């Protein structure tokens, strides 16, 4: 090139200037320098679990885990960031912060390949196995980890449960119109049954500081009246999960980004949704309904209301989070964000033990599927 430097030379210069820090998350989260840089980098985020608000929630709750932030810096700018935690113990693995507590996907937060490579090199240098339950199938971390692990251990990438979503447009303001005649008839029948039980109302609320806890507790009670309580996945059955979601949603409510929807019959809440408005998308974190009202499909009726509300609010997508369960695919959408599971096994005792444990689990799963 006659003018300036080549892309290769520029990349080399950036790599030479890159500085990678490993900081305790609870100490770093409110440092002004880190907070400002993190907030700027959030424009690149794909998931709400990549936000500083989410990390702050996890960092302030008591836990026995070691939580760290791996940050790659170019000057005053963060260009790569990954928040991790691990349990105590010699053989403990690194996980994405919050993944095991909320079961939601996450990913590295980055601006370019240089920052991603820097974080990957630092992570491999920690010499512990890594287990990322669900990250984006197109995550730049996959290639960066493959390069960083070369000659230093084994990398395994497998398909993980996808996250369904619906692309919204004005037609979703009337969500029933998006379905065939049979489905519309089912919805109308369910609504008539609900109206036969009492006065039917729907609402989507933006709680403030004064009413947040009361409304959150009401939603938790509704969820506990459904199948999730027996399955052990309801918020009410897990005190740590309850503390995480209460803290996270309260902070989001203070920013005006939390939405809580109810379907009520004669004023009694029979279905609920907890959601976050972020990045012009409606992120559905929690759903639940009172199983004693199953005959009128309260979860489905409330979903219709929420879809119409999100479309009217000009949200770009309706994000189901969770996993692409059969009932979502069959009724609501075939669209999904593909995800993968990423695991590393560094050479050495820790990696060998982790590989042996996972190998045994995979073998048992294959044997069960073969029966």
HELIX and SHEET records of a PDB file:
HELIX    1   1 UNK A    7  UNK A   17  1                                  11    
HELIX    2   2 UNK A   25  UNK A   28  1                                   4    
HELIX    3   3 UNK A   32  UNK A   41  1                                  10    
HELIX    4   4 UNK A   42  UNK A   44  5                                   3    
HELIX    5   5 UNK A   48  UNK A   50  5                                   3    
HELIX    6   6 UNK A   52  UNK A   59  1                                   8    
HELIX    7   7 UNK A   99  UNK A  102  1                                   4    
HELIX    8   8 UNK A  113  UNK A  125  1                                  13    
HELIX    9   9 UNK A  140  UNK A  149  1                                  10    
HELIX   10  10 UNK A  170  UNK A  178  5                                   9    
HELIX   11  11 UNK A  181  UNK A  197  1                                  17    
HELIX   12  12 UNK A  212  UNK A  224  1                                  13    
HELIX   13  13 UNK A  227  UNK A  231  1                                   5    
HELIX   14  14 UNK A  235  UNK A  237  5                                   3    
HELIX   15  15 UNK A  239  UNK A  254  1                                  16    
HELIX   16  16 UNK A  291  UNK A  296  5                                   6    
HELIX   17  17 UNK A  298  UNK A  312  1                                  15    
HELIX   18  18 UNK A  326  UNK A  331  1                                   6    
HELIX   19  19 UNK A  349  UNK A  369  1                                  21    
SHEET    1   A 4 UNK A  19  UNK A  24  0                                        
SHEET    2   A 4 UNK A  66  UNK A  74 -1                                        
SHEET    3   A 4 UNK A  77  UNK A  86 -1                                        
SHEET    4   A 4 UNK A  95  UNK A  96 -1                                        
SHEET    1   B 4 UNK A  19  UNK A  24  0                                        
SHEET    2   B 4 UNK A  66  UNK A  74 -1                                        
SHEET    3   B 4 UNK A  77  UNK A  86 -1                                        
SHEET    4   B 4 UNK A 109  UNK A 110 -1                                        
SHEET    1   C 8 UNK A 130  UNK A 136  0                                        
SHEET    2   C 8 UNK A 336  UNK A 346 -1                                        
SHEET    3   C 8 UNK A 153  UNK A 167 -1                                        
SHEET    4   C 8 UNK A 317  UNK A 319 -1                                        
SHEET    5   C 8 UNK A 281  UNK A 289  1                                        
SHEET    6   C 8 UNK A 268  UNK A 278 -1                                        
SHEET    7   C 8 UNK A 258  UNK A 265 -1                                        
SHEET    8   C 8 UNK A 200  UNK A 205 -1                                        
END                                                                             
